[in-house]
Amino acid sequence: MKSLPQPRKMPRQARSQHMVETILEATARVLAERGYAGTNTNVVAERAGVSVGSVYQYFPNKDSLITALHERHASQMYAVVDKVLDGAGEGGLRARLADMVRALLEAHRVEPELHKVLEKEFPFFDAPHDTSPADHSFFRRVRELLETHADEIVPRDRDLATWIVLRTLETLVHAAVIDAPAHFSTEDIEQNIVDVLAGYLMPGAPRAA
């Protein structure tokens, strides 16, 4: 497998971190509006309000920008789940799964066109899950959730169960935001995703009304 294009360097100081975030935000807007062919470092620099040299300082080409956007997305989704699971949620595992699904769906709907471009047109710029720091954190957090509710779940292999939950979430949440049929309601899609996860982890448990 060909290695993914990487940034030239990582920002260390707050000022440079802010610049990189501004560049990535501009890249996201340009990519969603113009697609891959219409995106280049000059357009990104103009939209970000920085010199093209500032872009090249961190990113050698637009492919490295798209790779960084994928990792940025993974980090944002991890932050969403981390915040939800840190909250004082009530109820058992099903309630926590419902909170997580709802939060992820809401987060993905913020930039649906960008997600459509990244996931349908350029998934090959997404780092493998085993090499993504954000995905490692995501795995650990959900693994902890399953361990906390170990008395509720059937699968004994917690690592495998975590992998199944994460891949199911990824597939269904992206599908719900990118290409769900218009006649399906948001609430029904959300509820059925929770049913799928709960049915795997807790077969035989009653569904929500």
SEVEXRO-944214 format. One line per 3 residues: number of its first residue (from 1); for each residue z, y, x of N, C-alpha, C. Coordinates in steps of 0.2 Angstrom, whole numbers, m for minus. Example, Ala and Ser with C-alpha at 12.3 -4.5 7.8 and 13.67 -1.06 7.14 Angstrom:
BEGIN
1) 39 m28 66 39 m22 62 39 m16 66  35 m11 64 36 m5 68 39 0 64
! end
This chain:
BEGIN
1) 0 m6 4 0 0 0 0 6 4  m4 11 3 m5 17 7 2 21 6  4 24 11 10 28 11 9 34 7
4) 14 37 3 14 43 m1 14 49 4  10 54 2 10 60 5 17 63 5  20 66 10 27 68 10 27 75 12
7) 32 79 11 33 86 13 34 86 20  32 92 23 32 93 30 40 93 33  44 96 29 51 96 30 55 97 24
10) 61 96 24 66 97 18 69 104 19  70 108 14 74 114 14 81 113 16  84 117 20 91 116 21 96 121 18
13) 93 127 19 97 133 16 96 135 9  100 138 6 100 140 m1 93 143 m3  92 148 2 86 152 1 79 148 1
16) 79 144 6 73 139 6 73 134 1  79 132 m1 79 127 m7 76 131 m13  78 137 m14 76 141 m20 68 142 m20
19) 66 143 m14 58 144 m13 55 137 m15  57 132 m12 54 125 m14 54 124 m21  60 125 m24 60 124 m32 55 129 m35
22) 54 135 m33 50 140 m36 43 137 m35  41 134 m29 34 132 m28 33 125 m33  38 121 m33 37 115 m37 36 117 m45
25) 40 122 m47 40 124 m54 33 127 m55  30 131 m50 23 133 m51 18 128 m51  19 123 m47 15 117 m47 15 114 m53
28) 21 113 m56 21 109 m63 17 113 m68  18 120 m68 14 124 m73 7 123 m72  4 124 m66 m3 124 m64 m6 117 m66
31) m2 112 m64 m5 105 m65 m5 104 m73  0 106 m77 m1 105 m84 m6 109 m87  m8 115 m84 m13 119 m87 m20 117 m85
34) m21 115 m79 m27 115 m76 m29 108 m74  m24 103 m74 m26 96 m71 m26 96 m64  m28 90 m61 m28 89 m54 m34 93 m51
37) m40 93 m54 m45 96 m51 m44 104 m50  m41 107 m55 m40 114 m55 m34 116 m51  m30 112 m48 m24 113 m44 m26 113 m37
40) m23 119 m33 m24 119 m26 m18 123 m24  m17 123 m17 m11 127 m14 m12 134 m15  m18 137 m15 m19 144 m16 m17 146 m23
43) m19 142 m28 m17 144 m35 m9 143 m36  m6 138 m33 1 137 m33 5 143 m30  2 145 m24 6 150 m21 5 157 m25
46) 0 158 m28 m1 164 m32 4 164 m38  4 158 m41 8 157 m47 16 158 m45  17 155 m39 24 155 m37 26 162 m34
49) 21 166 m33 23 173 m30 25 173 m23  22 168 m19 24 167 m12 17 167 m8  17 167 m2 11 166 2 9 159 3
52) 3 158 4 0 151 4 4 148 11  5 152 16 8 149 22 15 147 20  19 150 15 25 147 13 25 140 10
55) 19 139 6 18 133 3 17 128 9  12 129 13 11 125 19 17 123 23  21 128 23 27 127 28 31 120 26
58) 31 119 19 34 113 16 30 108 14  24 109 12 19 104 9 12 105 12  10 100 15 3 100 18 m3 100 14
61) m2 98 7 m8 98 3 m5 97 m4  m9 97 m9 m7 96 m16 m5 89 m18  m7 84 m14 m4 78 m16 3 77 m14
64) 5 80 m9 12 80 m7 16 84 m12  13 89 m15 17 93 m21 18 88 m27  13 84 m28 13 80 m34 18 74 m33
67) 19 72 m27 24 67 m25 31 70 m26  31 76 m23 38 80 m24 40 81 m31  35 82 m36 36 83 m43 39 77 m46
70) 36 71 m44 38 65 m46 46 64 m44  48 65 m38 55 64 m36 59 69 m40  56 75 m41 60 80 m44 62 78 m51
73) 57 75 m54 58 73 m61 63 67 m61  63 63 m57 68 57 m56 75 60 m55  75 65 m51 82 68 m50 84 72 m56
76) 80 75 m60 82 78 m66 84 73 m71  80 68 m72 82 63 m77 89 60 m75  90 59 m68 97 56 m66 102 61 m68
79) 101 67 m67 106 72 m69 108 72 m76  103 71 m80 104 71 m88 108 65 m89  107 59 m87 111 53 m88 118 54 m85
82) 118 57 m79 125 57 m76 129 62 m80  126 67 m83 130 72 m87 132 69 m94  128 65 m97 129 62 m103 135 56 m102
85) 134 52 m97 139 47 m96 146 50 m93  146 56 m90 152 59 m88 156 62 m94  152 63 m100 155 66 m106 160 61 m109
88) 164 64 m113 170 60 m116 167 57 m123  162 53 m122 159 49 m127 164 44 m131  163 44 m137 167 39 m141 163 33 m143
91) 166 28 m145 163 22 m147 162 17 m141  158 12 m142 157 7 m137 150 8 m134  148 2 m131 141 3 m127 136 5 m131
94) 135 3 m137 129 6 m141 129 13 m142  135 16 m143 135 23 m144 133 27 m137  135 24 m131 133 27 m125 126 26 m124
97) 123 20 m126 116 20 m125 112 25 m130  115 26 m136 112 31 m140 112 38 m137  117 40 m134 118 46 m131 113 47 m125
100) 112 41 m121 108 42 m116 100 42 m118  98 38 m123 92 38 m125 90 45 m128  95 48 m132 93 55 m135 93 60 m130
103) 97 60 m125 97 65 m120 90 64 m116  88 58 m114 82 57 m110 76 60 m114  75 58 m121 70 60 m125 70 68 m125
106) 75 71 m126 75 78 m126 73 81 m120  75 78 m114 73 81 m108 66 80 m107  63 75 m109 56 74 m107 52 78 m112
109) 54 80 m118 50 84 m122 50 92 m120  54 93 m115 53 100 m112 47 102 m109  44 97 m106 37 98 m102 33 92 m104
112) 31 91 m110 27 85 m112 20 85 m108  17 90 m108 10 90 m104 11 88 m97  16 91 m94 17 89 m87 18 81 m86
115) 23 79 m90 24 72 m90 18 67 m91  14 70 m96 8 66 m97 3 66 m91  3 71 m88 m2 72 m82 1 67 m76
118) 8 68 m75 11 64 m70 11 56 m71  12 54 m77 13 47 m79 7 44 m81  2 47 m84 m4 44 m86 m10 45 m80
121) m10 50 m77 m15 52 m72 m14 51 m65  m7 52 m63 m5 51 m56 1 47 m55  2 41 m58 8 37 m57 8 35 m50
124) 2 34 m47 2 32 m40 5 36 m35  7 43 m37 11 47 m32 18 47 m33  20 42 m38 27 41 m39 30 36 m34
127) 35 37 m30 38 33 m25 41 27 m28  40 21 m25 43 15 m28 51 16 m29  53 12 m34 60 13 m36 65 12 m31
130) 63 7 m26 68 5 m21 68 10 m15  64 15 m15 64 20 m10 65 27 m12  67 28 m19 68 34 m22 76 35 m22
133) 78 41 m19 86 42 m19 88 43 m26  84 47 m30 86 48 m37 86 41 m41  82 37 m40 82 31 m44 87 26 m41
136) 89 26 m35 95 23 m33 101 25 m36  102 32 m37 108 35 m41 108 33 m48  102 33 m51 101 31 m58 103 24 m59
139) 101 19 m55 103 12 m55 110 11 m55  113 15 m50 121 14 m49 124 16 m55  122 22 m58 126 25 m64 125 20 m70
142) 120 17 m71 119 13 m77 122 6 m75  122 4 m69 126 m2 m67 133 m1 m69  136 5 m67 143 6 m68 144 6 m76
145) 140 9 m80 141 9 m87 141 1 m90  137 m3 m87 137 m10 m90 143 m13 m87  146 m12 m82 152 m15 m79 158 m13 m83
148) 158 m6 m85 163 m4 m89 163 m7 m96  158 m9 m99 157 m12 m105 155 m20 m104  158 m23 m99 156 m30 m97 158 m35 m103
151) 164 m33 m107 166 m37 m112 161 m37 m118  157 m32 m118 152 m32 m124 145 m35 m123  144 m36 m117 137 m38 m115 136 m46 m114
154) 130 m48 m115 129 m55 m114 126 m57 m107  121 m53 m104 119 m55 m98 124 m55 m92  124 m60 m88 129 m60 m83 127 m57 m77
157) 120 m57 m75 118 m54 m69 117 m47 m71  122 m43 m69 122 m36 m70 117 m32 m67  115 m34 m61 109 m30 m57 103 m31 m61
160) 102 m37 m63 95 m39 m67 96 m35 m74  101 m35 m77 102 m32 m84 101 m24 m83  103 m21 m77 102 m14 m76 95 m13 m75
163) 92 m17 m71 84 m16 m70 81 m16 m77  82 m21 m81 79 m22 m87 80 m16 m92  86 m13 m92 88 m7 m96 84 m1 m93
166) 84 0 m87 80 6 m84 73 5 m85  70 m1 m84 62 m1 m85 61 0 m92  65 m3 m97 63 m2 m104 64 5 m106
169) 69 8 m103 70 16 m105 64 20 m102  62 18 m96 56 22 m93 50 21 m97  49 15 m99 42 14 m103 42 17 m110
172) 48 16 m113 48 18 m120 49 25 m121  53 28 m117 54 36 m117 47 39 m115  44 37 m110 38 40 m108 33 39 m114
175) 32 33 m117 27 32 m122 29 36 m128  35 37 m130 38 41 m136 36 48 m135  36 51 m129 34 58 m128 27 59 m127
178) 23 54 m123 16 55 m121 11 53 m127  12 48 m130 7 45 m135 10 42 m141  16 44 m143 18 41 m150 14 43 m156
181) 12 38 m160 8 40 m166 12 45 m170  8 50 m173 11 56 m176 16 54 m182  14 48 m186 17 46 m192 24 43 m190
184) 26 42 m184 33 39 m182 37 45 m181  43 45 m185 48 51 m184 51 50 m177  53 56 m175 57 56 m169 64 52 m169
187) 67 53 m175 73 49 m176 72 41 m176  67 39 m180 65 32 m180 64 29 m173  60 33 m169 58 30 m162 65 30 m158
190) 69 35 m158 75 35 m155 79 29 m157  80 28 m163 84 23 m166 82 16 m164  75 15 m164 73 9 m162 73 7 m154
193) 73 12 m150 74 11 m143 81 9 m142  86 12 m145 92 10 m145 93 3 m147  90 1 m153 90 m6 m155 87 m11 m150
196) 82 m9 m147 79 m14 m142 84 m15 m136  87 m10 m133 92 m10 m128 98 m14 m130  101 m12 m136 107 m15 m138 106 m23 m140
199) 100 m24 m143 98 m31 m144 97 m35 m138  95 m33 m133 95 m36 m126 102 m37 m123  106 m32 m123 113 m32 m120 118 m36 m125
202) 117 m35 m131 122 m37 m136 119 m41 m142  115 m46 m141 112 m50 m146 117 m52 m151  115 m51 m158 120 m53 m163 124 m47 m165
205) 125 m42 m161 129 m36 m163 126 m33 m169  130 m30 m174 127 m27 m180 123 m20 m177  118 m19 m181 114 m13 m179 117 m7 m183
208) 116 m1 m181 118 5 m184 114 6 m191  117 9 m196 114 10 m202 108 14 m201
! end
